[in-house]
Amino acid sequence: MSQGKTIGANPNLYKRKNRLSGVNFLGGSALYRREALIEAGGFNPYLRSAEENELGQRLRKNGHRLLSIPVNMITHHTGAVGEWAEFLRKDRMNLFLA
């Protein structure tokens, strides 16, 4: 992977509009109210993936709303989806077992 070069990007992965919008779960980077996380029991440490979705279900069950904000919060620095090195990285991290 080249330093300082974008090799793949999707700036609007969740197809969000340029406004606040209600969602079923928050993926990737998110902000949560401490009280809501404590009430819901926090993240499930036994899930290998989709932990945001599962947490979102419990938060909504407890009466909390989840909002997507139109602000980029993070940039992931990984290989391109179709590259062999990226596949091997995900395999080493057991990301395909979920």
Residue pairs with C-beta under 8 A, 6 or more apart in sequence:
1 7
1 77
1 78
1 79
1 85
7 79
7 80
8 80
8 81
11 72
13 27
13 28
14 23
14 27
14 68
16 68
16 70
17 70
18 70
19 70
20 67
20 68
20 69
20 70
21 67
21 68
22 65
22 66
22 67
22 68
23 56
23 66
23 67
23 68
24 53
24 56
24 57
24 60
24 66
25 52
25 53
25 55
25 56
25 57
25 66
26 32
26 52
26 56
26 66
26 68
27 52
27 53
28 52
28 73
28 74
28 76
29 73
29 74
30 52
30 73
32 59
33 64
36 59
36 62
36 64
39 62
40 55
40 58
40 59
40 62
40 64
41 58
42 55
43 51
43 55
44 51
44 54
44 55
47 54
47 98
48 94
48 95
48 97
48 98
49 95
49 98
50 98
56 66
59 66
60 66
78 86
78 89
79 85
79 86
79 89
80 86
90 96
